[in-house]
Amino acid sequence: MTLTLPKWFDLHTHFRQGPAMGSYVQAHLDMGCAGALAMPNTQPPVSRVLGAAQTDGWSIESYSAELRAAGADGFEQLIVPLYLTRQTTAAMIAEGASSGQLRACKYYPPHGTTNAEHGMPMDDLIGGEVLRAMEEHGIVLCIHGEQHGLSGPDYIDAQQNAETRFYTERMPRLLAAHPKLRIVCEHITTRTAAEFVARAPEHVGATITPQHLLYTLGHLIQGLKYHLYCLPIVKFQDDRAALRQAVTTAGQTKYFAGTDSAPHTTKATACGCAAGCFTGGCAPQLYAMAFEEAGVDLGTVEGQALLERFLCVNGPGFYGFAASEKRFVMEKGVQQMAVLETPAGPVTPLPVGMGMELTWRMVG
């Protein structure tokens, strides 16, 4: 069985900074990726729009130039969001929008994930001038949708977690205060978030990662498979079922691919585990496997259309650019992934960390 699809878009991924950037970008190009939205939680963060990089932060302009020099000029589309910090102003949003450099901004809950210490509480943004300026200029708000600063029992238990709290307590207020704001609910993991996006206006969409379509908390805990540890953490079977239903509904336009691929050369540390699954080189294969596990027959025209819509069509539609006219090919067959050797050190892809083999392989 062979799948020939338009080249796809990863609208949430991490290329980091430094000598390994080229390795991470090439891993995306090698898996038929036509474009990427590159996360701004670098060290230092991407906290300005224009100008040269400074010791306390990249600009979108300077970080984009670094990415292109590392091979990202091979993409058809490259989006770098602005990291929302307390130094972000409405004037910065307006200037960035008029320059054409600013297409999206990223919200991180304070200390909620890797390099998120520059973020601020959502309550400090709702109703404020920065979000009003984004609304006025059509700038997309990319949200890491978890409530910050919770105790362990509130962070995750059987009834609620940091994501469900955010989508029941914060997101309704955000939509009410900014009804025209274009929003991507990134890497959603729960039934609560999936259903919220489904009910929301058409200018609210969501990305979903391959790991959240494939795995549950049980897979992570059984054997402590730390290469599956990411934030937001994988959830329960009912949540995974809701995500699978969302992406495999015929004609759906709101859900699209965003891997949150996050390379770490040191995953397990003395004080804990770095958050992030690296799926460079294997994301389309993992998504295909997830669609099959959800009951989609990829040997049919209808099944292939569902995967194509999620991988290749909805994301460009949301961000306002054309789907790729180029193609990539996968075929049914075993593919073994290997550790990625980079100038900064080795990075373990998720399939290697999980001891699994892919059932689809790239052939072009």
Buried (B, 14 or more C-beta within 10 A) or exposed (E): EEBEBBBBBBBBBBBBBEEBBBBBBBBBBEBBBBBBBBBBBBEBBBBBBBEEBEEEBBBBBBBBBBBBEBBBEBBBBBBBBBBBBEEBEBEBBBBBBEEEBBBBBBBBBBEBBBBBEBBBBBEEBBEBEBBBBBBBBEBBBBBBBBBBEBEEEEBBEEEBBBBBBBBBEBBEEBBEBBEEBBBBBBBBBBBBBBBBBBEBEEBBBBBBBBBBBBBBBEBBEEEEBBBBBBBBBBBBEEBBBBBBBBBBBEEBEBBBBBBBBBBBBEBEEEEEBBBBBBBBBBBBBBBBBBBBEBEBEBEEEEBBBBBBBBBBBBBBBBBEBEBBEEBBEBBBEEBEBEEBEBEBEEBBBBBBBBEBEBBBBBBE
